[in-house]
Amino acid sequence: MKHKIIISSEELRNRAIQILRDLPLDVVHEVEVREHKKDRSKDQNALYWKWLTVIGNELGESKEELHERYKDKFLVNIYERDDPDYAEMIQALREVWRHGMKAESIGLRKKIVALTSTTGATVHQMSEYMESIERDAASMAIRLPFPEDQ
């Protein structure tokens, strides 16, 4: 049995307490309490794809190509810094490179980047990622739209 409750009110806290009280004691359970990190917002996602479209139009690339390139250039580093399991995977990839298997390393990195998603990014991570893209676009003199410009 698995429960996930985001406690944002007294009612939800009481619900969590009740779930704990009702747990059978003949089975060992694990309870983890941590600060809730909100996933990237729908507004961030919409703006992200708009930006990729603008940059793509300027560079003659598809937004999907840019999505992969920017994930590789910026998002991998953010996830590596913030997620120990992801960092371990990237470190293993570097070991493959160091052992002279460069072609294999490049192929594995492409697969890792393809599986890396903005969907799991927190609002803070997505903001940082988009700031990196904004700086990159500015370095190419590409002006990106912002919601307040509309």
C-alpha positions in Angstrom: 0.0 0.0 0.0 1.4 3.4 -1.0 0.1 6.8 0.0 1.3 10.2 -1.0 -0.2 13.2 0.6 0.8 16.8 0.0 0.1 18.4 3.3 -1.1 22.0 2.8 -4.0 22.2 5.3 -5.0 21.0 8.7 -7.5 18.6 7.1 -4.8 17.0 5.0 -2.4 16.7 8.0 -5.2 15.0 9.9 -5.7 12.6 7.0 -2.0 11.7 7.0 -2.1 11.1 10.8 -5.2 8.9 10.3 -3.5 6.8 7.6 -0.5 6.3 10.0 -2.8 5.3 12.8 -4.6 2.7 10.6 -1.4 1.0 9.4 -1.1 -2.6 10.5 1.8 -3.1 12.8 2.5 -6.6 11.6 4.2 -5.1 8.5 7.2 -2.8 8.6 6.5 0.5 6.9 8.7 3.5 5.9 7.5 7.1 6.2 9.3 9.9 4.6 8.4 13.5 5.3 10.1 16.2 3.1 9.3 19.6 1.8 7.1 19.4 -1.3 8.8 20.6 -4.5 6.3 21.7 -7.1 7.0 20.5 -10.6 7.5 22.9 -13.4 4.4 25.0 -14.1 2.2 24.7 -17.2 3.0 28.4 -17.9 6.7 27.7 -17.8 6.3 24.8 -20.1 4.2 26.8 -22.6 6.8 29.6 -22.6 9.6 27.1 -22.9 8.2 25.7 -26.1 7.4 29.2 -27.4 11.1 30.1 -26.9 12.3 27.0 -28.6 10.1 27.9 -31.6 11.4 31.4 -31.8 15.1 30.3 -31.5 14.4 27.5 -34.0 13.0 29.9 -36.5 16.0 32.1 -36.2 18.5 29.2 -36.5 16.6 27.1 -39.0 16.2 24.2 -36.5 13.2 22.4 -35.2 12.1 23.0 -31.6 12.6 19.3 -31.0 16.2 19.5 -32.1 16.7 22.5 -29.8 15.0 20.7 -27.0 17.5 17.8 -27.2 20.5 20.2 -27.5 19.5 22.4 -24.6 18.7 19.4 -22.4 22.2 18.2 -23.1 23.8 21.6 -22.7 22.0 22.8 -19.5 19.4 20.4 -18.0 21.8 17.5 -17.5 24.0 19.7 -15.4 21.1 20.9 -13.2 19.9 17.3 -12.6 23.4 16.1 -12.0 23.8 18.7 -9.3 20.5 18.1 -7.7 19.8 14.3 -8.0 22.4 11.9 -6.6 21.2 9.0 -8.7 21.3 11.0 -11.9 24.8 12.3 -10.8 25.9 8.6 -10.4 24.7 7.8 -13.9 26.5 10.7 -15.4 29.7 9.8 -13.5 29.5 6.2 -14.8 29.2 7.7 -18.3 32.3 9.7 -17.8 34.1 6.5 -16.7 33.1 4.9 -20.0 34.7 7.9 -21.8 37.9 7.7 -19.6 38.3 4.1 -20.4 38.6 5.0 -24.1 35.2 3.9 -25.2 34.4 7.4 -26.6 31.9 6.2 -29.3 30.0 4.2 -26.7 30.0 7.1 -24.3 28.6 9.5 -27.0 25.9 7.0 -27.8 24.9 6.4 -24.2 24.9 10.2 -23.5 22.5 10.7 -26.4 20.2 8.1 -25.0 20.4 9.6 -21.5 19.6 13.0 -22.9 16.6 11.6 -24.8 15.3 10.1 -21.6 15.9 13.3 -19.6 12.7 15.2 -19.3 11.7 18.7 -18.2 8.5 17.1 -16.8 10.3 16.2 -13.5 11.9 19.6 -13.1 10.9 21.6 -10.1 9.8 25.2 -10.7 13.2 26.4 -9.5 15.1 24.0 -11.8 12.9 24.9 -14.7 13.5 28.6 -14.0 17.3 28.0 -13.9 17.1 26.0 -17.1 15.1 28.7 -18.9 17.5 31.4 -17.7 20.4 29.5 -19.3 18.4 29.3 -22.5 17.6 33.0 -22.3 21.3 33.9 -21.9 22.2 31.6 -24.8 19.6 33.3 -27.1 20.8 36.7 -26.0 24.4 35.8 -26.9 23.0 35.2 -30.5 21.0 38.4 -30.4 17.7 36.5 -30.4 15.0 38.3 -28.5 12.6 36.0 -26.7 9.0 36.9 -25.8 7.9 37.1 -22.2 4.3 36.9 -20.9 4.4 40.6 -19.9 5.2 41.5 -23.5 1.8 40.1 -24.7 
